[in-house]
Amino acid sequence: MTTTLDLDPVKEAALVASQNDAFRRSILGNILVTDAPQGQFVMTRGVAALGPDAQLALTRSVASFDAFNADSDPQGWHEMGVIDLDGTKVWFKIDGVDAPSHNGIAMCQTGFVGSQ
């Protein structure tokens, strides 16, 4: 991920993590998250095939996920995690892409959920 700002790595990681946390918390659409980046939340066919109840459970789990640690999140960006759904590992990934039509750090976010 890049920004147009020249931040030191620690400050940049904190900024990216804050944006990713805001986006992740906003995906259910039932809680107003101030300054949450706009974006899409998508899932793989495998997750879609699990049915609506599992999709809702996974979406809630992604929105509330906070188990980031140095092993799973070495950059400190809060961009990826794994959730256990009844013995199935489900990974999520948030990709932030600099929007070319915006200055600064306006981000387009895409949340991705896939199963293994």
Backbone as XML, in Angstrom:
<?xml version="1.0"?>
<chain id="A" units="angstrom">
  <residue number="1" name="MET">
    <atom name="N" x="0.841" y="-1.163" z="0.000"/>
    <atom name="CA" x="0.000" y="0.000" z="0.000"/>
    <atom name="C" x="0.889" y="1.228" z="0.000"/>
  </residue>
  <residue number="2" name="THR">
    <atom name="N" x="0.508" y="2.223" z="-0.728"/>
    <atom name="CA" x="1.265" y="3.469" z="-0.741"/>
    <atom name="C" x="0.344" y="4.621" z="-0.399"/>
  </residue>
  <residue number="3" name="THR">
    <atom name="N" x="0.933" y="5.687" z="0.041"/>
    <atom name="CA" x="0.188" y="6.915" z="0.268"/>
    <atom name="C" x="0.981" y="8.047" z="-0.348"/>
  </residue>
  <residue number="4" name="THR">
    <atom name="N" x="0.346" y="9.190" z="-0.491"/>
    <atom name="CA" x="1.074" y="10.343" z="-1.003"/>
    <atom name="C" x="1.793" y="11.063" z="0.116"/>
  </residue>
  <residue number="5" name="LEU">
    <atom name="N" x="1.603" y="10.620" z="1.342"/>
    <atom name="CA" x="2.290" y="11.208" z="2.473"/>
    <atom name="C" x="3.580" y="10.446" z="2.734"/>
  </residue>
  <residue number="6" name="ASP">
    <atom name="N" x="4.565" y="11.133" z="3.231"/>
    <atom name="CA" x="5.830" y="10.500" z="3.559"/>
    <atom name="C" x="5.858" y="10.264" z="5.068"/>
  </residue>
  <residue number="7" name="LEU">
    <atom name="N" x="5.250" y="9.171" z="5.500"/>
    <atom name="CA" x="5.159" y="8.863" z="6.921"/>
    <atom name="C" x="6.219" y="7.858" z="7.322"/>
  </residue>
  <residue number="8" name="ASP">
    <atom name="N" x="6.606" y="7.917" z="8.584"/>
    <atom name="CA" x="7.495" y="6.868" z="9.054"/>
    <atom name="C" x="6.668" y="5.585" z="9.162"/>
  </residue>
  <residue number="9" name="PRO">
    <atom name="N" x="7.309" y="4.425" z="9.091"/>
    <atom name="CA" x="6.584" y="3.148" z="9.045"/>
    <atom name="C" x="5.612" y="2.924" z="10.207"/>
  </residue>
  <residue number="10" name="VAL">
    <atom name="N" x="5.958" y="3.367" z="11.396"/>
    <atom name="CA" x="5.086" y="3.168" z="12.550"/>
    <atom name="C" x="3.818" y="4.006" z="12.410"/>
  </residue>
  <residue number="11" name="LYS">
    <atom name="N" x="3.969" y="5.268" z="12.024"/>
    <atom name="CA" x="2.805" y="6.135" z="11.836"/>
    <atom name="C" x="1.949" y="5.657" z="10.667"/>
  </residue>
  <residue number="12" name="GLU">
    <atom name="N" x="2.587" y="5.208" z="9.590"/>
    <atom name="CA" x="1.832" y="4.712" z="8.453"/>
    <atom name="C" x="1.036" y="3.461" z="8.834"/>
  </residue>
  <residue number="13" name="ALA">
    <atom name="N" x="1.662" y="2.543" z="9.575"/>
    <atom name="CA" x="0.960" y="1.326" z="10.001"/>
    <atom name="C" x="-0.248" y="1.682" z="10.863"/>
  </residue>
  <residue number="14" name="ALA">
    <atom name="N" x="-0.090" y="2.635" z="11.766"/>
    <atom name="CA" x="-1.205" y="3.046" z="12.625"/>
    <atom name="C" x="-2.328" y="3.666" z="11.795"/>
  </residue>
  <residue number="15" name="LEU">
    <atom name="N" x="-1.981" y="4.462" z="10.798"/>
    <atom name="CA" x="-2.985" y="5.088" z="9.940"/>
    <atom name="C" x="-3.729" y="4.047" z="9.109"/>
  </residue>
  <residue number="16" name="VAL">
    <atom name="N" x="-2.994" y="3.131" z="8.496"/>
    <atom name="CA" x="-3.611" y="2.082" z="7.679"/>
    <atom name="C" x="-4.485" y="1.183" z="8.547"/>
  </residue>
  <residue number="17" name="ALA">
    <atom name="N" x="-3.986" y="0.801" z="9.719"/>
    <atom name="CA" x="-4.775" y="-0.047" z="10.625"/>
    <atom name="C" x="-6.070" y="0.650" z="11.024"/>
  </residue>
  <residue number="18" name="SER">
    <atom name="N" x="-5.997" y="1.936" z="11.301"/>
    <atom name="CA" x="-7.188" y="2.697" z="11.674"/>
    <atom name="C" x="-8.223" y="2.701" z="10.546"/>
  </residue>
  <residue number="19" name="GLN">
    <atom name="N" x="-7.755" y="2.898" z="9.318"/>
    <atom name="CA" x="-8.662" y="2.889" z="8.164"/>
    <atom name="C" x="-9.254" y="1.499" z="7.952"/>
  </residue>
  <residue number="20" name="ASN">
    <atom name="N" x="-8.430" y="0.470" z="8.046"/>
    <atom name="CA" x="-8.921" y="-0.897" z="7.861"/>
    <atom name="C" x="-9.906" y="-1.286" z="8.966"/>
  </residue>
  <residue number="21" name="ASP">
    <atom name="N" x="-9.627" y="-0.880" z="10.207"/>
    <atom name="CA" x="-10.539" y="-1.163" z="11.310"/>
    <atom name="C" x="-11.890" y="-0.484" z="11.069"/>
  </residue>
  <residue number="22" name="ALA">
    <atom name="N" x="-11.855" y="0.775" z="10.642"/>
    <atom name="CA" x="-13.100" y="1.509" z="10.384"/>
    <atom name="C" x="-13.900" y="0.846" z="9.271"/>
  </residue>
  <residue number="23" name="PHE">
    <atom name="N" x="-13.219" y="0.453" z="8.194"/>
    <atom name="CA" x="-13.921" y="-0.212" z="7.097"/>
    <atom name="C" x="-14.522" y="-1.534" z="7.572"/>
  </residue>
  <residue number="24" name="ARG">
    <atom name="N" x="-13.736" y="-2.326" z="8.281"/>
    <atom name="CA" x="-14.197" y="-3.634" z="8.735"/>
    <atom name="C" x="-15.414" y="-3.492" z="9.646"/>
  </residue>
  <residue number="25" name="ARG">
    <atom name="N" x="-15.384" y="-2.533" z="10.564"/>
    <atom name="CA" x="-16.516" y="-2.336" z="11.474"/>
    <atom name="C" x="-17.763" y="-1.829" z="10.748"/>
  </residue>
  <residue number="26" name="SER">
    <atom name="N" x="-17.595" y="-1.207" z="9.594"/>
    <atom name="CA" x="-18.728" y="-0.610" z="8.879"/>
    <atom name="C" x="-19.437" y="-1.577" z="7.939"/>
  </residue>
  <residue number="27" name="ILE">
    <atom name="N" x="-18.924" y="-2.792" z="7.737"/>
    <atom name="CA" x="-19.454" y="-3.651" z="6.671"/>
    <atom name="C" x="-20.872" y="-4.134" z="6.905"/>
  </residue>
  <residue number="28" name="LEU">
    <atom name="N" x="-21.324" y="-4.172" z="8.142"/>
    <atom name="CA" x="-22.701" y="-4.597" z="8.384"/>
    <atom name="C" x="-23.697" y="-3.484" z="8.067"/>
  </residue>
  <residue number="29" name="GLY">
    <atom name="N" x="-23.224" y="-2.246" z="8.056"/>
    <atom name="CA" x="-24.079" y="-1.126" z="7.689"/>
    <atom name="C" x="-25.065" y="-0.717" z="8.754"/>
  </residue>
  <residue number="30" name="ASN">
    <atom name="N" x="-25.013" y="-1.329" z="9.924"/>
    <atom name="CA" x="-25.971" y="-0.979" z="10.966"/>
    <atom name="C" x="-25.387" y="-0.075" z="12.041"/>
  </residue>
  <residue number="31" name="ILE">
    <atom name="N" x="-24.104" y="0.201" z="11.958"/>
    <atom name="CA" x="-23.443" y="1.092" z="12.905"/>
    <atom name="C" x="-22.727" y="2.166" z="12.098"/>
  </residue>
  <residue number="32" name="LEU">
    <atom name="N" x="-22.991" y="3.418" z="12.436"/>
    <atom name="CA" x="-22.299" y="4.507" z="11.766"/>
    <atom name="C" x="-20.857" y="4.541" z="12.252"/>
  </residue>
  <residue number="33" name="VAL">
    <atom name="N" x="-19.940" y="4.389" z="11.327"/>
    <atom name="CA" x="-18.520" y="4.445" z="11.661"/>
    <atom name="C" x="-17.975" y="5.718" z="11.021"/>
  </residue>
  <residue number="34" name="THR">
    <atom name="N" x="-17.646" y="6.685" z="11.872"/>
    <atom name="CA" x="-17.161" y="7.966" z="11.385"/>
    <atom name="C" x="-15.894" y="7.772" z="10.565"/>
  </residue>
  <residue number="35" name="ASP">
    <atom name="N" x="-15.859" y="8.412" z="9.414"/>
    <atom name="CA" x="-14.692" y="8.388" z="8.536"/>
    <atom name="C" x="-14.339" y="7.008" z="8.000"/>
  </residue>
  <residue number="36" name="ALA">
    <atom name="N" x="-15.296" y="6.097" z="7.943"/>
    <atom name="CA" x="-15.014" y="4.775" z="7.363"/>
    <atom name="C" x="-14.839" y="4.944" z="5.858"/>
  </residue>
  <residue number="37" name="PRO">
    <atom name="N" x="-13.765" y="4.393" z="5.295"/>
    <atom name="CA" x="-13.583" y="4.453" z="3.848"/>
    <atom name="C" x="-14.726" y="3.726" z="3.140"/>
  </residue>
  <residue number="38" name="GLN">
    <atom name="N" x="-15.100" y="4.220" z="1.989"/>
    <atom name="CA" x="-16.120" y="3.555" z="1.181"/>
    <atom name="C" x="-15.487" y="2.351" z="0.501"/>
  </residue>
  <residue number="39" name="GLY">
    <atom name="N" x="-16.260" y="1.324" z="0.267"/>
    <atom name="CA" x="-15.692" y="0.156" z="-0.389"/>
    <atom name="C" x="-16.709" y="-0.931" z="-0.607"/>
  </residue>
  <residue number="40" name="GLN">
    <atom name="N" x="-16.220" y="-2.069" z="-1.003"/>
    <atom name="CA" x="-17.037" y="-3.238" z="-1.285"/>
    <atom name="C" x="-16.648" y="-4.357" z="-0.327"/>
  </residue>
  <residue number="41" name="PHE">
    <atom name="N" x="-17.608" y="-5.215" z="-0.049"/>
    <atom name="CA" x="-17.344" y="-6.414" z="0.736"/>
    <atom name="C" x="-17.769" y="-7.581" z="-0.136"/>
  </residue>
  <residue number="42" name="VAL">
    <atom name="N" x="-16.838" y="-8.420" z="-0.494"/>
    <atom name="CA" x="-17.120" y="-9.526" z="-1.403"/>
    <atom name="C" x="-16.714" y="-10.839" z="-0.753"/>
  </residue>
  <residue number="43" name="MET">
    <atom name="N" x="-17.266" y="-11.938" z="-1.281"/>
    <atom name="CA" x="-16.872" y="-13.250" z="-0.770"/>
    <atom name="C" x="-16.749" y="-14.235" z="-1.927"/>
  </residue>
  <residue number="44" name="THR">
    <atom name="N" x="-16.002" y="-15.276" z="-1.697"/>
    <atom name="CA" x="-15.781" y="-16.285" z="-2.729"/>
    <atom name="C" x="-17.028" y="-17.142" z="-2.902"/>
  </residue>
  <residue number="45" name="ARG">
    <atom name="N" x="-17.045" y="-17.901" z="-3.985"/>
    <atom name="CA" x="-18.160" y="-18.839" z="-4.219"/>
    <atom name="C" x="-18.272" y="-19.862" z="-3.103"/>
  </residue>
  <residue number="46" name="GLY">
    <atom name="N" x="-17.123" y="-20.283" z="-2.588"/>
    <atom name="CA" x="-17.129" y="-21.260" z="-1.503"/>
    <atom name="C" x="-17.830" y="-20.734" z="-0.261"/>
  </residue>
  <residue number="47" name="VAL">
    <atom name="N" x="-17.593" y="-19.477" z="0.076"/>
    <atom name="CA" x="-18.267" y="-18.875" z="1.221"/>
    <atom name="C" x="-19.745" y="-18.678" z="0.903"/>
  </residue>
  <residue number="48" name="ALA">
    <atom name="N" x="-20.060" y="-18.232" z="-0.304"/>
    <atom name="CA" x="-21.459" y="-18.047" z="-0.698"/>
    <atom name="C" x="-22.227" y="-19.364" z="-0.611"/>
  </residue>
  <residue number="49" name="ALA">
    <atom name="N" x="-21.548" y="-20.460" z="-0.941"/>
    <atom name="CA" x="-22.202" y="-21.776" z="-0.924"/>
    <atom name="C" x="-22.524" y="-22.253" z="0.493"/>
  </residue>
  <residue number="50" name="LEU">
    <atom name="N" x="-21.934" y="-21.632" z="1.493"/>
    <atom name="CA" x="-22.210" y="-22.019" z="2.875"/>
    <atom name="C" x="-23.616" y="-21.619" z="3.311"/>
  </residue>
  <residue number="51" name="GLY">
    <atom name="N" x="-24.243" y="-20.725" z="2.559"/>
    <atom name="CA" x="-25.610" y="-20.312" z="2.861"/>
    <atom name="C" x="-25.684" y="-19.013" z="3.641"/>
  </residue>
  <residue number="52" name="PRO">
    <atom name="N" x="-26.877" y="-18.420" z="3.700"/>
    <atom name="CA" x="-27.035" y="-17.093" z="4.301"/>
    <atom name="C" x="-26.727" y="-17.031" z="5.795"/>
  </residue>
  <residue number="53" name="ASP">
    <atom name="N" x="-27.035" y="-18.072" z="6.543"/>
    <atom name="CA" x="-26.744" y="-18.036" z="7.977"/>
    <atom name="C" x="-25.235" y="-17.989" z="8.233"/>
  </residue>
  <residue number="54" name="ALA">
    <atom name="N" x="-24.489" y="-18.815" z="7.516"/>
    <atom name="CA" x="-23.031" y="-18.822" z="7.661"/>
    <atom name="C" x="-22.437" y="-17.508" z="7.155"/>
  </residue>
  <residue number="55" name="GLN">
    <atom name="N" x="-22.970" y="-16.982" z="6.068"/>
    <atom name="CA" x="-22.480" y="-15.700" z="5.538"/>
    <atom name="C" x="-22.657" y="-14.592" z="6.570"/>
  </residue>
  <residue number="56" name="LEU">
    <atom name="N" x="-23.826" y="-14.547" z="7.209"/>
    <atom name="CA" x="-24.072" y="-13.526" z="8.224"/>
    <atom name="C" x="-23.143" y="-13.720" z="9.421"/>
  </residue>
  <residue number="57" name="ALA">
    <atom name="N" x="-22.965" y="-14.959" z="9.853"/>
    <atom name="CA" x="-22.066" y="-15.233" z="10.978"/>
    <atom name="C" x="-20.641" y="-14.798" z="10.644"/>
  </residue>
  <residue number="58" name="LEU">
    <atom name="N" x="-20.193" y="-15.104" z="9.427"/>
    <atom name="CA" x="-18.844" y="-14.707" z="9.015"/>
    <atom name="C" x="-18.704" y="-13.199" z="8.907"/>
  </residue>
  <residue number="59" name="THR">
    <atom name="N" x="-19.718" y="-12.547" z="8.355"/>
    <atom name="CA" x="-19.672" y="-11.093" z="8.223"/>
    <atom name="C" x="-19.594" y="-10.440" z="9.599"/>
  </residue>
  <residue number="60" name="ARG">
    <atom name="N" x="-20.384" y="-10.936" z="10.531"/>
    <atom name="CA" x="-20.318" y="-10.410" z="11.902"/>
    <atom name="C" x="-18.949" y="-10.660" z="12.527"/>
  </residue>
  <residue number="61" name="SER">
    <atom name="N" x="-18.383" y="-11.831" z="12.257"/>
    <atom name="CA" x="-17.062" y="-12.154" z="12.803"/>
    <atom name="C" x="-15.978" y="-11.258" z="12.222"/>
  </residue>
  <residue number="62" name="VAL">
    <atom name="N" x="-16.052" y="-10.990" z="10.918"/>
    <atom name="CA" x="-15.075" y="-10.096" z="10.289"/>
    <atom name="C" x="-15.223" y="-8.692" z="10.856"/>
  </residue>
  <residue number="63" name="ALA">
    <atom name="N" x="-16.459" y="-8.214" z="10.974"/>
    <atom name="CA" x="-16.702" y="-6.856" z="11.465"/>
    <atom name="C" x="-16.168" y="-6.656" z="12.881"/>
  </residue>
  <residue number="64" name="SER">
    <atom name="N" x="-16.224" y="-7.689" z="13.705"/>
    <atom name="CA" x="-15.794" y="-7.557" z="15.099"/>
    <atom name="C" x="-14.393" y="-8.116" z="15.355"/>
  </residue>
  <residue number="65" name="PHE">
    <atom name="N" x="-13.726" y="-8.605" z="14.344"/>
    <atom name="CA" x="-12.418" y="-9.250" z="14.509"/>
    <atom name="C" x="-11.408" y="-8.281" z="15.116"/>
  </residue>
  <residue number="66" name="ASP">
    <atom name="N" x="-10.684" y="-8.744" z="16.120"/>
    <atom name="CA" x="-9.625" y="-7.916" z="16.707"/>
    <atom name="C" x="-8.438" y="-8.753" z="17.198"/>
  </residue>
  <residue number="67" name="ALA">
    <atom name="N" x="-8.308" y="-9.960" z="16.685"/>
    <atom name="CA" x="-7.247" y="-10.873" z="17.136"/>
    <atom name="C" x="-5.971" y="-10.727" z="16.299"/>
  </residue>
  <residue number="68" name="PHE">
    <atom name="N" x="-5.596" y="-9.510" z="15.999"/>
    <atom name="CA" x="-4.365" y="-9.277" z="15.241"/>
    <atom name="C" x="-3.177" y="-9.430" z="16.180"/>
  </residue>
  <residue number="69" name="ASN">
    <atom name="N" x="-2.093" y="-10.036" z="15.657"/>
    <atom name="CA" x="-0.878" y="-10.173" z="16.450"/>
    <atom name="C" x="0.322" y="-10.118" z="15.513"/>
  </residue>
  <residue number="70" name="ALA">
    <atom name="N" x="1.502" y="-10.134" z="16.069"/>
    <atom name="CA" x="2.717" y="-9.982" z="15.271"/>
    <atom name="C" x="2.902" y="-11.110" z="14.262"/>
  </residue>
  <residue number="71" name="ASP">
    <atom name="N" x="2.405" y="-12.303" z="14.559"/>
    <atom name="CA" x="2.550" y="-13.418" z="13.620"/>
    <atom name="C" x="1.602" y="-13.276" z="12.424"/>
  </residue>
  <residue number="72" name="SER">
    <atom name="N" x="0.355" y="-12.911" z="12.693"/>
    <atom name="CA" x="-0.632" y="-12.839" z="11.613"/>
    <atom name="C" x="-0.702" y="-11.460" z="10.967"/>
  </residue>
  <residue number="73" name="ASP">
    <atom name="N" x="-0.120" y="-10.459" z="11.600"/>
    <atom name="CA" x="-0.215" y="-9.084" z="11.114"/>
    <atom name="C" x="1.133" y="-8.371" z="11.286"/>
  </residue>
  <residue number="74" name="PRO">
    <atom name="N" x="2.182" y="-8.871" z="10.613"/>
    <atom name="CA" x="3.524" y="-8.338" z="10.857"/>
    <atom name="C" x="3.690" y="-6.860" z="10.503"/>
  </residue>
  <residue number="75" name="GLN">
    <atom name="N" x="2.903" y="-6.354" z="9.558"/>
    <atom name="CA" x="2.992" y="-4.943" z="9.183"/>
    <atom name="C" x="2.212" y="-4.055" z="10.148"/>
  </residue>
  <residue number="76" name="GLY">
    <atom name="N" x="1.299" y="-4.659" z="10.915"/>
    <atom name="CA" x="0.475" y="-3.884" z="11.824"/>
    <atom name="C" x="-0.656" y="-3.146" z="11.133"/>
  </residue>
  <residue number="77" name="TRP">
    <atom name="N" x="-1.060" y="-3.617" z="9.958"/>
    <atom name="CA" x="-2.066" y="-2.923" z="9.146"/>
    <atom name="C" x="-3.495" y="-3.403" z="9.394"/>
  </residue>
  <residue number="78" name="HIS">
    <atom name="N" x="-3.686" y="-4.470" z="10.139"/>
    <atom name="CA" x="-5.026" y="-5.028" z="10.397"/>
    <atom name="C" x="-5.762" y="-5.324" z="9.091"/>
  </residue>
  <residue number="79" name="GLU">
    <atom name="N" x="-5.051" y="-5.943" z="8.158"/>
    <atom name="CA" x="-5.607" y="-6.172" z="6.827"/>
    <atom name="C" x="-6.003" y="-7.619" z="6.554"/>
  </residue>
  <residue number="80" name="MET">
    <atom name="N" x="-5.628" y="-8.543" z="7.424"/>
    <atom name="CA" x="-5.889" y="-9.947" z="7.144"/>
    <atom name="C" x="-6.123" y="-10.699" z="8.442"/>
  </residue>
  <residue number="81" name="GLY">
    <atom name="N" x="-7.016" y="-11.684" z="8.378"/>
    <atom name="CA" x="-7.281" y="-12.492" z="9.552"/>
    <atom name="C" x="-7.890" y="-13.817" z="9.157"/>
  </residue>
  <residue number="82" name="VAL">
    <atom name="N" x="-7.985" y="-14.694" z="10.114"/>
    <atom name="CA" x="-8.591" y="-16.002" z="9.894"/>
    <atom name="C" x="-9.613" y="-16.249" z="10.994"/>
  </residue>
  <residue number="83" name="ILE">
    <atom name="N" x="-10.759" y="-16.778" z="10.568"/>
    <atom name="CA" x="-11.858" y="-17.071" z="11.477"/>
    <atom name="C" x="-12.174" y="-18.550" z="11.356"/>
  </residue>
  <residue number="84" name="ASP">
    <atom name="N" x="-12.493" y="-19.179" z="12.461"/>
    <atom name="CA" x="-12.910" y="-20.571" z="12.440"/>
    <atom name="C" x="-14.429" y="-20.620" z="12.468"/>
  </residue>
  <residue number="85" name="LEU">
    <atom name="N" x="-15.014" y="-21.212" z="11.442"/>
    <atom name="CA" x="-16.462" y="-21.383" z="11.379"/>
    <atom name="C" x="-16.756" y="-22.871" z="11.406"/>
  </residue>
  <residue number="86" name="ASP">
    <atom name="N" x="-17.080" y="-23.365" z="12.577"/>
    <atom name="CA" x="-17.405" y="-24.782" z="12.745"/>
    <atom name="C" x="-16.344" y="-25.702" z="12.141"/>
  </residue>
  <residue number="87" name="GLY">
    <atom name="N" x="-15.075" y="-25.414" z="12.424"/>
    <atom name="CA" x="-13.979" y="-26.240" z="11.945"/>
    <atom name="C" x="-13.449" y="-25.877" z="10.566"/>
  </residue>
  <residue number="88" name="THR">
    <atom name="N" x="-14.059" y="-24.908" z="9.895"/>
    <atom name="CA" x="-13.579" y="-24.452" z="8.586"/>
    <atom name="C" x="-12.844" y="-23.135" z="8.764"/>
  </residue>
  <residue number="89" name="LYS">
    <atom name="N" x="-11.597" y="-23.075" z="8.278"/>
    <atom name="CA" x="-10.846" y="-21.830" z="8.331"/>
    <atom name="C" x="-11.335" y="-20.908" z="7.220"/>
  </residue>
  <residue number="90" name="VAL">
    <atom name="N" x="-11.674" y="-19.704" z="7.600"/>
    <atom name="CA" x="-12.116" y="-18.696" z="6.638"/>
    <atom name="C" x="-11.208" y="-17.488" z="6.801"/>
  </residue>
  <residue number="91" name="TRP">
    <atom name="N" x="-10.540" y="-17.131" z="5.710"/>
    <atom name="CA" x="-9.609" y="-16.005" z="5.693"/>
    <atom name="C" x="-10.310" y="-14.760" z="5.191"/>
  </residue>
  <residue number="92" name="PHE">
    <atom name="N" x="-9.931" y="-13.617" z="5.733"/>
    <atom name="CA" x="-10.394" y="-12.362" z="5.141"/>
    <atom name="C" x="-9.197" y="-11.462" z="4.899"/>
  </residue>
  <residue number="93" name="LYS">
    <atom name="N" x="-9.335" y="-10.610" z="3.913"/>
    <atom name="CA" x="-8.253" y="-9.701" z="3.512"/>
    <atom name="C" x="-8.876" y="-8.376" z="3.118"/>
  </residue>
  <residue number="94" name="ILE">
    <atom name="N" x="-8.319" y="-7.298" z="3.586"/>
    <atom name="CA" x="-8.752" y="-5.964" z="3.191"/>
    <atom name="C" x="-7.642" y="-5.370" z="2.340"/>
  </residue>
  <residue number="95" name="ASP">
    <atom name="N" x="-7.994" y="-4.996" z="1.125"/>
    <atom name="CA" x="-7.036" y="-4.364" z="0.223"/>
    <atom name="C" x="-7.361" y="-2.889" z="0.115"/>
  </residue>
  <residue number="96" name="GLY">
    <atom name="N" x="-6.431" y="-2.060" z="0.481"/>
    <atom name="CA" x="-6.583" y="-0.619" z="0.314"/>
    <atom name="C" x="-5.812" y="-0.193" z="-0.916"/>
  </residue>
  <residue number="97" name="VAL">
    <atom name="N" x="-6.476" y="0.537" z="-1.778"/>
    <atom name="CA" x="-5.849" y="0.999" z="-3.019"/>
    <atom name="C" x="-5.997" y="2.505" z="-3.086"/>
  </residue>
  <residue number="98" name="ASP">
    <atom name="N" x="-4.896" y="3.211" z="-3.323"/>
    <atom name="CA" x="-4.989" y="4.657" z="-3.480"/>
    <atom name="C" x="-5.905" y="4.973" z="-4.643"/>
  </residue>
  <residue number="99" name="ALA">
    <atom name="N" x="-6.886" y="5.825" z="-4.403"/>
    <atom name="CA" x="-7.796" y="6.230" z="-5.472"/>
    <atom name="C" x="-7.130" y="7.335" z="-6.282"/>
  </residue>
  <residue number="100" name="PRO">
    <atom name="N" x="-6.892" y="7.128" z="-7.591"/>
    <atom name="CA" x="-6.168" y="8.122" z="-8.363"/>
    <atom name="C" x="-6.890" y="9.458" z="-8.468"/>
  </residue>
  <residue number="101" name="SER">
    <atom name="N" x="-8.194" y="9.482" z="-8.237"/>
    <atom name="CA" x="-8.928" y="10.738" z="-8.355"/>
    <atom name="C" x="-8.940" y="11.524" z="-7.043"/>
  </residue>
  <residue number="102" name="HIS">
    <atom name="N" x="-8.268" y="11.015" z="-6.031"/>
    <atom name="CA" x="-8.251" y="11.683" z="-4.738"/>
    <atom name="C" x="-6.822" y="12.030" z="-4.350"/>
  </residue>
  <residue number="103" name="ASN">
    <atom name="N" x="-6.686" y="13.090" z="-3.605"/>
    <atom name="CA" x="-5.386" y="13.434" z="-3.037"/>
    <atom name="C" x="-5.285" y="12.824" z="-1.653"/>
  </residue>
  <residue number="104" name="GLY">
    <atom name="N" x="-4.082" y="12.795" z="-1.122"/>
    <atom name="CA" x="-3.893" y="12.310" z="0.235"/>
    <atom name="C" x="-4.073" y="10.817" z="0.346"/>
  </residue>
  <residue number="105" name="ILE">
    <atom name="N" x="-4.827" y="10.393" z="1.320"/>
    <atom name="CA" x="-4.927" y="8.982" z="1.619"/>
    <atom name="C" x="-6.339" y="8.441" z="1.467"/>
  </residue>
  <residue number="106" name="ALA">
    <atom name="N" x="-7.150" y="9.079" z="0.636"/>
    <atom name="CA" x="-8.482" y="8.533" z="0.378"/>
    <atom name="C" x="-8.310" y="7.131" z="-0.189"/>
  </residue>
  <residue number="107" name="MET">
    <atom name="N" x="-9.046" y="6.210" z="0.354"/>
    <atom name="CA" x="-8.825" y="4.817" z="-0.001"/>
    <atom name="C" x="-10.080" y="4.181" z="-0.567"/>
  </residue>
  <residue number="108" name="CYS">
    <atom name="N" x="-9.896" y="3.270" z="-1.486"/>
    <atom name="CA" x="-10.962" y="2.377" z="-1.918"/>
    <atom name="C" x="-10.668" y="1.060" z="-1.219"/>
  </residue>
  <residue number="109" name="GLN">
    <atom name="N" x="-11.615" y="0.549" z="-0.518"/>
    <atom name="CA" x="-11.385" y="-0.659" z="0.261"/>
    <atom name="C" x="-12.204" y="-1.811" z="-0.333"/>
  </residue>
  <residue number="110" name="THR">
    <atom name="N" x="-11.631" y="-2.971" z="-0.360"/>
    <atom name="CA" x="-12.349" y="-4.168" z="-0.728"/>
    <atom name="C" x="-12.076" y="-5.226" z="0.314"/>
  </residue>
  <residue number="111" name="GLY">
    <atom name="N" x="-13.107" y="-5.708" z="0.941"/>
    <atom name="CA" x="-12.972" y="-6.803" z="1.889"/>
    <atom name="C" x="-13.200" y="-8.104" z="1.154"/>
  </residue>
  <residue number="112" name="PHE">
    <atom name="N" x="-12.339" y="-9.074" z="1.361"/>
    <atom name="CA" x="-12.405" y="-10.366" z="0.664"/>
    <atom name="C" x="-12.515" y="-11.460" z="1.695"/>
  </residue>
  <residue number="113" name="VAL">
    <atom name="N" x="-13.454" y="-12.333" z="1.525"/>
    <atom name="CA" x="-13.588" y="-13.477" z="2.432"/>
    <atom name="C" x="-13.517" y="-14.742" z="1.614"/>
  </residue>
  <residue number="114" name="GLY">
    <atom name="N" x="-12.636" y="-15.639" z="1.976"/>
    <atom name="CA" x="-12.502" y="-16.920" z="1.272"/>
    <atom name="C" x="-12.320" y="-18.047" z="2.266"/>
  </residue>
  <residue number="115" name="SER">
    <atom name="N" x="-12.642" y="-19.250" z="1.853"/>
    <atom name="CA" x="-12.510" y="-20.382" z="2.761"/>
    <atom name="C" x="-11.454" y="-21.345" z="2.244"/>
  </residue>
  <residue number="116" name="GLN">
    <atom name="N" x="-10.925" y="-22.138" z="3.148"/>
    <atom name="CA" x="-9.888" y="-23.109" z="2.797"/>
    <atom name="C" x="-10.341" y="-24.472" z="3.259"/>
  </residue>
</chain>
